[in-house]
């Protein structure tokens, strides 16, 4: 009997009926999203949009046409998706971090089950863990031969201001045999996706052009660290397929120039209007599979709506750096401390502030003023109230938003909170947010 079978027959993996709750979809098997439904946002340009544009610009337009009409009157996160593929993806990430540590199978499975108790309730998930565990053994041996010791540092996030989008590789790592940082993307799928390499190229391009921030609690050269650290350099992306026992290192970059960026935006904006860009397509062009024939048209590309609102926020004098640092500081605090600092009990709140202030400034390397705001309810509320609301931004940026109003009609006003939410998740940085916005705005003028 194998070690895995012994574990599976033990109380560690008790067999129960399978459950499939409904929530949302990430990468993993079981996706039910059709090709039309893969447009993740109508207010940003994603790597999927670039991938589709390379296949045919009309694909972008048709997807935009369908997404705009399908989501009219609905929240932007509108797709019906299954939780299990998302859970599979998270299990794969955990197996990657544990798999490079040379732990015993039983210890890895124990940790997986403690982190994801749903595994015990699903034979399907248990089989995935078993397949992934076997695959990670093969991957670990090969990685050690090729790259030496791999240290997963932590989570990463990159931001592309001209696209109004973020990239979030699963991990940032370094190896003893390579100088470049390595972004790790775990694919818990049963086959290699056609767009996986393009995704890696895109990640490499964002890291080289704008950088990727190391976030959260982590170890850097065996020293605990929590501060947001920018890594801007030539980077590589390691695609890892635990269930297949395969991996591949992608070193090429995809860095779109402004002309291409504006072409993709234009295709998307034409789709919203029920039009498509002019192309010279053959009968076998992949856009014909979508079975939607839009009349061809043309227009000037418009700046992303989140960028327009961000420019308005900067013009108002609001400090986006402070917003980022306050939000980040609070994310580092334990839940009990966050509750205490927002407590009406001044004695309890003062004690918590006094204890954590120095740690956030010294270890987190955050601005003391931002830390003081994060640890004080009144100051936090004052900062929130000082940020211009959507009504004010719609007035102050009225001329810049007018072309979008012609496209979105009344939806522009109802979607403004969503667009502002996008803006405040993309454009605030630990430092230099205003310049980040202004440089992007200048490129679009």
C-alpha positions as CSV (number, residue, x, y, z in Angstrom):
1,X,0.0,0.0,0.0
2,X,1.4,3.4,-1.0
3,X,1.9,6.2,1.5
4,X,-0.9,8.1,-0.2
5,X,-3.3,5.2,0.0
6,X,-2.5,4.8,3.7
7,X,-3.2,8.4,4.3
8,X,-6.4,8.4,2.2
9,X,-7.7,5.4,4.2
10,X,-6.9,7.0,7.5
11,X,-9.1,9.4,9.4
12,X,-7.1,12.2,7.8
13,X,-9.2,11.8,4.7
14,X,-12.7,10.7,5.7
15,X,-14.9,10.1,2.7
16,X,-18.0,12.2,2.6
17,X,-20.4,13.2,0.0
18,X,-19.1,15.7,-2.6
19,X,-20.3,19.3,-2.3
20,X,-20.2,21.9,-5.0
21,X,-21.3,25.3,-3.7
22,X,-21.6,28.2,-6.1
23,X,-19.5,31.4,-5.8
24,X,-16.9,32.4,-8.4
25,X,-14.4,31.1,-10.8
26,X,-10.6,31.3,-11.0
27,X,-8.2,29.2,-13.1
28,X,-8.8,25.5,-12.7
29,X,-10.9,22.8,-14.3
30,X,-14.6,23.0,-14.4
31,X,-14.9,26.4,-16.0
32,X,-18.3,27.0,-17.5
33,X,-17.6,30.5,-18.8
34,X,-18.1,30.7,-22.5
35,X,-15.7,32.6,-24.7
36,X,-18.0,35.7,-24.7
37,X,-18.1,35.8,-20.9
38,X,-14.4,36.0,-20.4
39,X,-14.3,39.8,-20.6
40,X,-13.5,40.5,-16.9
41,X,-14.3,44.2,-16.9
42,X,-15.8,46.8,-19.3
43,X,-13.8,49.6,-17.6
44,X,-10.3,48.2,-18.0
45,X,-8.1,46.4,-20.5
46,X,-6.8,43.0,-19.4
47,X,-4.2,40.6,-20.8
48,X,-7.1,38.6,-22.2
49,X,-8.1,41.6,-24.3
50,X,-4.6,41.8,-25.7
51,X,-4.6,38.1,-26.4
52,X,-7.9,38.3,-28.2
53,X,-6.7,41.4,-30.1
54,X,-3.8,39.4,-31.4
55,X,-6.2,36.8,-32.7
56,X,-8.5,39.4,-34.2
57,X,-9.5,42.9,-33.0
58,X,-13.1,42.0,-33.8
59,X,-13.1,39.4,-31.0
60,X,-12.5,42.2,-28.5
61,X,-15.3,44.2,-30.0
62,X,-17.8,41.4,-30.0
63,X,-16.9,40.4,-26.4
64,X,-17.3,44.1,-25.4
65,X,-20.7,44.2,-27.2
66,X,-21.9,41.1,-25.4
67,X,-20.5,42.1,-22.0
68,X,-22.0,45.6,-22.2
69,X,-25.4,44.3,-23.1
70,X,-25.4,41.3,-20.8
71,X,-24.4,43.3,-17.7
72,X,-26.7,46.3,-18.3
73,X,-28.3,47.0,-15.0
74,X,-26.3,44.3,-13.3
75,X,-23.2,44.6,-11.1
76,X,-19.9,44.2,-13.0
77,X,-19.1,40.9,-11.3
78,X,-22.0,39.2,-13.0
79,X,-20.9,35.8,-14.1
80,X,-22.3,32.6,-12.5
81,X,-19.2,30.7,-11.4
82,X,-18.3,27.7,-9.3
83,X,-16.3,27.9,-6.1
84,X,-14.5,24.6,-6.7
85,X,-12.1,25.8,-9.5
86,X,-11.2,28.7,-7.3
87,X,-10.5,26.3,-4.4
88,X,-8.4,24.1,-6.7
89,X,-6.3,27.1,-7.6
90,X,-5.7,28.0,-4.0
91,X,-4.8,24.4,-3.2
92,X,-2.3,24.5,-6.0
93,X,-0.7,27.6,-4.6
94,X,-0.4,26.1,-1.2
95,X,1.1,22.9,-2.6
96,X,3.7,25.0,-4.4
97,X,4.9,26.7,-1.3
98,X,5.0,23.5,0.7
99,X,6.4,21.4,-2.2
100,X,9.6,23.4,-2.4
101,X,10.3,22.9,1.4
102,X,11.1,19.1,1.2
103,X,8.4,18.2,3.7
104,X,7.0,14.7,4.1
105,X,3.8,13.8,2.3
106,X,1.8,13.4,5.5
107,X,2.9,16.9,6.8
108,X,1.9,18.5,3.5
109,X,-1.5,16.8,3.5
110,X,-2.1,17.8,7.1
111,X,-1.4,21.4,6.3
112,X,-3.6,21.3,3.2
113,X,-6.5,19.8,5.2
114,X,-6.2,22.3,8.0
115,X,-6.1,25.2,5.5
116,X,-8.9,23.8,3.3
117,X,-11.2,21.5,5.3
118,X,-13.5,21.2,2.2
119,X,-11.0,18.6,0.9
120,X,-12.3,16.1,3.4
121,X,-15.8,16.4,2.0
122,X,-14.9,15.8,-1.6
123,X,-13.4,12.7,-3.2
124,X,-12.7,14.9,-6.3
125,X,-10.6,17.4,-4.3
126,X,-8.7,14.5,-2.6
127,X,-7.8,13.1,-5.9
128,X,-6.6,16.5,-7.1
129,X,-4.4,16.8,-4.0
130,X,-3.0,13.4,-4.6
131,X,-2.2,14.1,-8.3
132,X,-0.7,17.5,-7.4
133,X,1.4,16.1,-4.6
134,X,2.9,13.5,-7.0
135,X,3.4,16.1,-9.6
136,X,5.1,18.6,-7.2
137,X,7.7,15.9,-6.3
138,X,8.7,15.6,-9.9
139,X,8.7,19.4,-10.3
140,X,10.7,20.0,-7.2
141,X,13.5,17.7,-8.3
142,X,13.8,19.3,-11.7
143,X,13.6,22.8,-10.2
144,X,16.5,22.1,-7.8
145,X,18.6,20.7,-10.7
146,X,17.9,23.8,-12.9
147,X,17.7,26.7,-10.4
148,X,19.2,25.5,-7.2
149,X,17.3,26.5,-4.0
150,X,14.2,28.5,-4.7
151,X,12.9,30.9,-2.1
152,X,9.3,32.0,-2.4
153,X,9.4,35.5,-0.9
154,X,5.8,36.4,-1.0
155,X,2.8,37.7,-3.0
156,X,3.2,40.3,-5.7
157,X,1.2,42.9,-7.5
158,X,1.9,45.0,-10.6
159,X,-0.1,47.9,-12.0
160,X,-0.4,49.2,-15.6
161,X,-1.8,52.7,-15.5
162,X,-2.5,52.9,-19.3
163,X,-4.7,49.8,-19.1
164,X,-6.2,50.6,-15.7
165,X,-5.4,47.0,-14.7
166,X,-3.3,45.0,-12.2
167,X,-1.4,41.8,-12.5
168,X,-1.1,39.5,-9.5
169,X,1.3,36.6,-9.9
170,X,0.8,34.0,-7.3
171,X,4.3,34.4,-5.9
172,X,7.6,36.3,-6.2
173,X,10.7,34.1,-5.8
174,X,14.4,34.1,-6.1
175,X,16.8,31.2,-6.8
176,X,20.4,30.6,-6.1
177,X,21.4,30.1,-9.7
178,X,19.6,33.0,-11.4
179,X,19.9,36.8,-10.8
180,X,16.5,37.8,-12.1
181,X,13.4,37.7,-9.8
182,X,11.0,34.9,-10.7
183,X,7.3,35.4,-10.8
184,X,5.5,32.1,-10.1
185,X,2.1,31.3,-11.6
186,X,0.5,28.0,-10.5
187,X,-1.9,26.4,-12.9
188,X,-3.9,23.6,-11.3
189,X,-5.3,22.5,-14.6
190,X,-5.2,19.1,-16.5
191,X,-3.7,20.7,-19.6
192,X,-1.5,23.6,-20.5
193,X,-3.7,26.6,-21.6
194,X,-3.2,28.2,-25.0
195,X,-2.8,31.7,-23.3
196,X,-0.6,30.7,-20.4
197,X,2.7,31.7,-22.1
198,X,1.1,35.0,-23.2
199,X,0.1,35.6,-19.6
200,X,3.7,35.1,-18.5
201,X,5.0,37.4,-21.2
202,X,2.5,40.0,-20.1
203,X,3.6,39.7,-16.4
204,X,7.2,40.0,-17.4
205,X,6.4,43.1,-19.4
206,X,4.6,44.8,-16.5
207,X,7.5,44.0,-14.2
208,X,10.0,45.5,-16.5
209,X,8.0,48.6,-17.4
210,X,6.3,49.5,-14.1
211,X,7.6,47.0,-11.6
212,X,5.9,44.6,-9.2
213,X,5.4,45.2,-5.5
214,X,6.2,42.6,-2.9
215,X,3.4,42.6,-0.4
216,X,2.4,41.2,2.9
217,X,4.3,39.4,5.6
218,X,7.4,37.5,4.3
219,X,11.1,36.7,4.7
220,X,13.8,38.5,2.8
221,X,17.2,36.9,3.3
222,X,15.9,35.2,6.4
223,X,14.7,38.5,7.8
224,X,11.0,39.2,8.4
225,X,9.7,42.0,6.2
226,X,6.3,43.5,5.6
227,X,6.9,46.8,3.8
228,X,5.7,47.1,0.2
229,X,8.9,46.8,-1.9
230,X,9.0,47.6,-5.6
231,X,11.0,45.3,-7.9
232,X,11.4,46.8,-11.3
233,X,13.7,44.9,-13.5
234,X,13.9,42.3,-16.2
235,X,11.9,39.4,-14.7
236,X,11.0,35.8,-15.6
237,X,7.8,33.9,-15.0
238,X,7.7,30.2,-13.9
239,X,4.6,28.4,-15.0
240,X,3.9,25.5,-12.7
241,X,1.4,22.7,-13.4
242,X,1.3,20.5,-10.3
243,X,-1.2,18.0,-11.6
244,X,0.8,17.5,-14.8
245,X,4.1,17.3,-13.0
246,X,5.4,20.0,-15.4
247,X,6.8,23.5,-15.4
248,X,8.2,26.0,-17.9
249,X,10.2,29.2,-17.5
250,X,9.1,32.1,-19.7
251,X,11.7,34.8,-20.2
252,X,10.2,36.8,-23.1
253,X,8.3,40.0,-22.4
254,X,5.2,41.6,-23.9
255,X,5.4,45.4,-23.5
256,X,2.6,47.0,-25.6
257,X,3.3,50.4,-27.0
258,X,0.8,53.2,-26.7
259,X,-0.5,52.7,-30.3
260,X,-1.3,49.1,-29.5
261,X,-2.9,50.0,-26.2
262,X,-5.1,52.6,-27.8
263,X,-6.0,50.1,-30.6
264,X,-7.3,47.6,-28.0
265,X,-9.2,50.3,-26.2
266,X,-10.7,51.5,-29.5
267,X,-11.9,47.9,-30.3
268,X,-13.5,47.7,-26.9
269,X,-15.1,51.1,-27.1
270,X,-16.5,50.3,-30.6
271,X,-18.0,47.1,-29.3
272,X,-19.8,49.1,-26.6
273,X,-21.4,51.1,-29.5
274,X,-22.3,48.0,-31.4
275,X,-19.5,48.5,-34.0
276,X,-16.3,46.7,-34.8
277,X,-12.9,47.9,-36.1
278,X,-12.1,47.4,-39.8
279,X,-10.1,44.2,-40.5
280,X,-9.2,42.1,-43.4
281,X,-10.4,38.7,-42.1
282,X,-10.8,35.4,-43.9
283,X,-13.6,33.0,-43.6
284,X,-11.6,31.0,-41.0
285,X,-11.0,34.0,-38.7
286,X,-11.6,33.0,-35.1
287,X,-13.9,36.0,-34.5
288,X,-16.5,34.3,-36.7
289,X,-16.9,31.5,-34.1
290,X,-18.7,34.1,-31.9
291,X,-21.5,34.3,-34.5
292,X,-22.0,38.0,-34.1
293,X,-21.6,40.3,-37.1
294,X,-21.1,43.9,-36.1
295,X,-20.9,46.7,-38.7
296,X,-17.5,48.3,-39.0
297,X,-16.7,51.7,-37.7
298,X,-14.0,54.0,-36.3
299,X,-13.5,56.4,-33.5
300,X,-10.8,58.1,-31.5
301,X,-9.7,55.9,-28.5
302,X,-10.7,57.3,-25.1
303,X,-8.7,57.3,-21.9
304,X,-9.8,54.6,-19.4
305,X,-12.6,55.8,-17.1
306,X,-10.7,54.8,-13.9
307,X,-7.7,57.0,-15.2
308,X,-10.1,59.9,-15.8
309,X,-11.5,59.7,-12.3
310,X,-8.0,59.3,-10.8
311,X,-6.8,62.4,-12.6
312,X,-9.8,64.2,-11.0
313,X,-8.8,62.9,-7.6
314,X,-5.2,64.1,-8.0
315,X,-6.4,67.5,-9.2
316,X,-8.5,67.8,-6.1
317,X,-5.3,67.6,-4.0
318,X,-6.3,64.3,-2.3
319,X,-3.3,62.2,-1.2
320,X,-3.4,58.8,-2.9
321,X,-0.1,57.8,-1.2
322,X,-1.7,58.3,2.2
323,X,-4.7,56.2,1.1
324,X,-2.5,53.3,0.0
325,X,-0.3,53.4,3.2
326,X,-3.3,53.6,5.5
327,X,-5.0,50.7,3.8
328,X,-1.8,48.7,3.8
329,X,-1.1,49.4,7.4
330,X,-4.5,48.2,8.5
331,X,-4.1,45.0,6.4
332,X,-1.0,44.2,8.4
333,X,-2.8,44.5,11.8
334,X,-4.5,41.5,13.4
335,X,-8.2,41.6,13.3
336,X,-8.4,42.1,17.1
337,X,-6.1,45.1,16.9
338,X,-8.2,46.6,14.1
339,X,-11.3,46.3,16.2
340,X,-9.5,47.8,19.2
341,X,-8.2,50.8,17.3
342,X,-11.8,51.5,16.0
343,X,-13.2,50.9,19.5
344,X,-15.1,53.5,21.4
345,X,-13.0,52.5,24.5
346,X,-10.3,55.2,24.3
347,X,-8.1,53.4,26.8
348,X,-8.1,50.1,24.9
349,X,-7.6,52.0,21.6
350,X,-4.7,54.0,23.0
351,X,-2.9,50.9,24.2
352,X,-3.2,49.3,20.8
353,X,-2.0,52.4,18.9
354,X,1.0,52.7,21.2
355,X,2.0,49.1,20.7
356,X,1.7,48.9,17.0
357,X,2.7,52.4,15.8
358,X,6.5,51.8,16.0
359,X,6.3,48.4,14.4
360,X,4.4,49.7,11.4
361,X,6.9,52.6,11.0
362,X,10.1,50.7,11.6
363,X,9.3,47.2,10.3
364,X,6.6,48.2,7.8
365,X,8.6,51.3,6.7
366,X,5.4,53.3,6.4
367,X,5.0,57.0,6.8
368,X,4.3,58.0,10.5
369,X,1.4,60.3,9.5
370,X,-0.2,57.4,7.5
371,X,0.3,55.1,10.5
372,X,-1.3,57.6,12.9
373,X,-4.3,57.8,10.5
374,X,-4.6,54.0,10.3
375,X,-4.6,53.7,14.1
376,X,-7.1,56.4,14.8
377,X,-10.8,56.2,13.9
378,X,-11.4,59.9,13.8
379,X,-8.4,60.5,11.5
380,X,-9.4,57.6,9.3
381,X,-12.9,59.0,8.8
382,X,-11.5,62.4,8.1
383,X,-9.2,61.0,5.3
384,X,-12.2,59.1,3.8
385,X,-14.4,62.2,3.8
386,X,-11.6,64.3,2.2
387,X,-11.6,62.1,-0.9
388,X,-13.9,63.5,-3.6
389,X,-17.0,61.4,-4.1
390,X,-18.3,60.3,-7.5
391,X,-20.7,63.3,-7.9
392,X,-17.9,65.8,-7.4
393,X,-15.7,63.9,-9.9
394,X,-18.4,63.6,-12.5
395,X,-18.8,67.4,-12.3
396,X,-15.1,68.3,-12.2
397,X,-14.2,65.9,-15.1
398,X,-17.4,66.5,-17.0
399,X,-15.6,67.5,-20.3
400,X,-13.2,64.5,-20.1
401,X,-16.1,62.1,-19.4
402,X,-18.4,63.4,-22.1
403,X,-17.3,61.0,-24.8
404,X,-17.8,58.1,-22.4
405,X,-21.2,59.5,-21.5
406,X,-22.1,59.3,-25.2
407,X,-21.3,55.6,-25.1
408,X,-22.5,54.5,-21.6
409,X,-25.5,56.9,-21.4
410,X,-27.1,56.9,-18.0
411,X,-25.0,53.9,-17.0
412,X,-21.9,56.2,-16.5
413,X,-23.5,57.8,-13.4
414,X,-24.7,54.5,-12.0
415,X,-21.4,52.8,-12.7
416,X,-19.3,55.7,-11.3
417,X,-18.8,54.1,-7.8
418,X,-17.6,50.9,-9.5
419,X,-15.2,52.9,-11.7
420,X,-13.9,54.9,-8.7
421,X,-13.4,51.6,-6.9
422,X,-11.3,50.4,-9.8
423,X,-9.4,53.7,-9.8
424,X,-8.6,53.6,-6.1
425,X,-7.4,49.9,-6.3
426,X,-5.1,50.6,-9.2
427,X,-3.6,54.1,-9.0
428,X,-2.6,54.6,-5.3
429,X,1.0,53.6,-4.6
430,X,3.1,53.6,-1.5
431,X,4.9,56.7,-2.9
432,X,4.6,58.7,-6.1
433,X,0.9,58.0,-6.9
434,X,0.3,61.5,-8.3
435,X,3.2,61.2,-10.7
436,X,2.0,57.7,-11.7
437,X,-1.4,59.2,-12.6
438,X,-0.1,62.3,-14.2
439,X,2.4,60.5,-16.5
440,X,-0.4,58.1,-17.6
441,X,-2.7,61.0,-18.2
442,X,-0.1,62.8,-20.2
443,X,0.5,59.8,-22.5
444,X,-3.3,59.8,-23.3
445,X,-3.4,63.5,-24.3
